[in-house]
Amino acid sequence: MSHPLFDLSGQKALVTGAGRGIGATLALGLAQAGADVAIADIDLAPADEGRRAIEALERRCTLIEADVTDRAGAERMVAEASAALGGLTILVNNAGTNVRKTMAEVTEEDWDRVLDLNLKSLFFITRRAGDEMKKAGGGKVINMASLMGWSVFRNPHGQTYGPYASSKGGVIALTRSFAIEWAKENIQVNAICPTFIETPLTQPLLEDPAVSGAICARTPMGRFGRMEELIGPCVFLASAASNLVTGESLLVDGGWHAG
Ligand SMILES: NC(=O)c1ccc[n+]([C@@H]2O[C@H](COP(=O)([O-])OP(=O)(O)OC[C@H]3O[C@@H](n4cnc5c(N)ncnc54)[C@H](O)[C@@H]3O)[C@@H](O)[C@H]2O)c1
């Protein structure tokens, strides 16, 4: 029998970038723990499979097409999720991207695209979601950061993913600010910092033997993570089991930062 502290029955979750990849896996994981889920994505084409899997669990699921970098659209996304689910108590800020270039190659457009999606959008979405959580008496925000918000990895091509690392470092700081300001509102705000996970986003890395070899050599566990390995941390941070945890950025990194 599962522990009641991890039971998400009655909780209402919005997961951004949940059409595919980590977001889709976390949306299903939250539903498996009992939550109703809104799947938001700029591209809903692959999302129907996720919706069907969630509905098969007899949980409510709604699909919302939204570009999270469009402030008005993102705030409308939060309102739509809350209207469809009957409130909002969990937000997973997952939509994100990377640009794999050296610092010399990064353009202003690259910088704006990565920072707008990975960092700026989180600020407006979280602030709007907080309004809904306050109405509900509290809530949980989970921001998808990265181990690269903690330290920089130089791959064999000399790239350090500068805009990405900057955005994820910003997510860790933003997580702390919201956590402190909302600590007395019963809203816990935390981040998950995964190692390299096998997803469509990292497919080019997996297919590059020099890069994937360097990542595996650097990781004590000697491998990339699997999307399913993020469900446990996410359910923990979405549940009453983590009620005293806020402002934390949880490394889920196969031992990367242990040494
Ligand atoms: N894959 C990894 O190794 C890894 C490691 C650490 C952190 N992360 C983070 O996890 C998150 C998910 O990564 P992933 O590997 O699943 O990526 P992915 O590219 O496979 O999926 C990202 C999803 O976000 C959606 N999206 C993109 N732009 C959007 C926008 N403007 N509005 C709404 N949705 C948008 C995409 O359509 C896609 O469904 C990202 O924040 C990423 O930085 C990933």
The ligand as an SDF file (V2000), in Angstrom:
LIG
                    3D

 44 48  0  0  0  0  0  0  0  0999 V2000
   16.5900   16.1400  -21.1440 N   0  0  0  0  0  0  0  0  0  0  0  0
   17.5220   16.4700  -20.2650 C   0  0  0  0  0  0  0  0  0  0  0  0
   18.6320   15.9110  -20.2340 O   0  0  0  0  0  0  0  0  0  0  0  0
   17.2440   17.5180  -19.2310 C   0  0  0  0  0  0  0  0  0  0  0  0
   18.1390   17.6440  -18.1570 C   0  0  0  0  0  0  0  0  0  0  0  0
   17.9040   18.6170  -17.2040 C   0  0  0  0  0  0  0  0  0  0  0  0
   16.8100   19.4400  -17.3250 C   0  0  0  0  0  0  0  0  0  0  0  0
   15.9630   19.2970  -18.3850 N   0  0  0  0  0  0  0  0  0  0  0  0
   14.8240   20.2030  -18.4760 C   0  0  0  0  0  0  0  0  0  0  0  0
   13.6240   19.4720  -18.4800 O   0  0  0  0  0  0  0  0  0  0  0  0
   12.6570   20.1610  -19.2590 C   0  0  0  0  0  0  0  0  0  0  0  0
   12.0680   19.2520  -20.3330 C   0  0  0  0  0  0  0  0  0  0  0  0
   13.1230   18.7960  -21.1610 O   0  0  0  0  0  0  0  0  0  0  0  0
   12.9010   17.6500  -22.2540 P   0  0  0  0  0  0  0  0  0  0  0  0
   14.2340   17.0120  -22.4350 O   0  0  0  0  0  0  0  0  0  0  0  0
   11.7220   16.8190  -21.9220 O   0  0  0  0  0  0  0  0  0  0  0  0
   12.6110   18.5660  -23.5330 O   0  0  0  0  0  0  0  0  0  0  0  0
   11.7680   18.2380  -24.8720 P   0  0  0  0  0  0  0  0  0  0  0  0
   12.3220   19.1510  -25.9110 O   0  0  0  0  0  0  0  0  0  0  0  0
   11.7540   16.7700  -25.1400 O   0  0  0  0  0  0  0  0  0  0  0  0
   10.2950   18.7010  -24.4690 O   0  0  0  0  0  0  0  0  0  0  0  0
   10.0230   20.0560  -24.2410 C   0  0  0  0  0  0  0  0  0  0  0  0
    8.5380   20.2970  -24.4500 C   0  0  0  0  0  0  0  0  0  0  0  0
    8.3210   21.7230  -24.2600 O   0  0  0  0  0  0  0  0  0  0  0  0
    7.4900   22.1810  -25.3170 C   0  0  0  0  0  0  0  0  0  0  0  0
    7.7240   23.6000  -25.5670 N   0  0  0  0  0  0  0  0  0  0  0  0
    8.7980   24.1590  -26.1930 C   0  0  0  0  0  0  0  0  0  0  0  0
    8.6350   25.4750  -26.2940 N   0  0  0  0  0  0  0  0  0  0  0  0
    7.4400   25.7670  -25.7180 C   0  0  0  0  0  0  0  0  0  0  0  0
    6.7120   26.9850  -25.5310 C   0  0  0  0  0  0  0  0  0  0  0  0
    7.1890   28.1570  -25.9470 N   0  0  0  0  0  0  0  0  0  0  0  0
    5.5130   26.9240  -24.8950 N   0  0  0  0  0  0  0  0  0  0  0  0
    5.0160   25.7390  -24.4820 C   0  0  0  0  0  0  0  0  0  0  0  0
    5.6500   24.5630  -24.6450 N   0  0  0  0  0  0  0  0  0  0  0  0
    6.8590   24.5850  -25.2630 C   0  0  0  0  0  0  0  0  0  0  0  0
    7.8650   21.3240  -26.5150 C   0  0  0  0  0  0  0  0  0  0  0  0
    6.8440   21.3330  -27.5200 O   0  0  0  0  0  0  0  0  0  0  0  0
    8.0590   19.9530  -25.8670 C   0  0  0  0  0  0  0  0  0  0  0  0
    6.8490   19.2250  -25.7910 O   0  0  0  0  0  0  0  0  0  0  0  0
   13.3630   21.3930  -19.8280 C   0  0  0  0  0  0  0  0  0  0  0  0
   13.1390   22.5060  -18.9870 O   0  0  0  0  0  0  0  0  0  0  0  0
   14.8260   20.9980  -19.7630 C   0  0  0  0  0  0  0  0  0  0  0  0
   15.6930   22.0970  -19.7100 O   0  0  0  0  0  0  0  0  0  0  0  0
   16.1490   18.3500  -19.3330 C   0  0  0  0  0  0  0  0  0  0  0  0
  1  2  1  0
  2  3  2  0
  2  4  1  0
  4  5  1  0
  4 44  2  0
  5  6  2  0
  6  7  1  0
  7  8  2  0
  8  9  1  0
  8 44  1  0
  9 10  1  0
  9 42  1  0
 10 11  1  0
 11 12  1  0
 11 40  1  0
 12 13  1  0
 13 14  1  0
 14 15  2  0
 14 16  1  0
 14 17  1  0
 17 18  1  0
 18 19  2  0
 18 20  1  0
 18 21  1  0
 21 22  1  0
 22 23  1  0
 23 24  1  0
 23 38  1  0
 24 25  1  0
 25 26  1  0
 25 36  1  0
 26 27  1  0
 26 35  1  0
 27 28  2  0
 28 29  1  0
 29 30  1  0
 29 35  2  0
 30 31  1  0
 30 32  2  0
 32 33  1  0
 33 34  2  0
 34 35  1  0
 36 37  1  0
 36 38  1  0
 38 39  1  0
 40 41  1  0
 40 42  1  0
 42 43  1  0
M  CHG  2   8   1  16  -1
M  END
$$$$
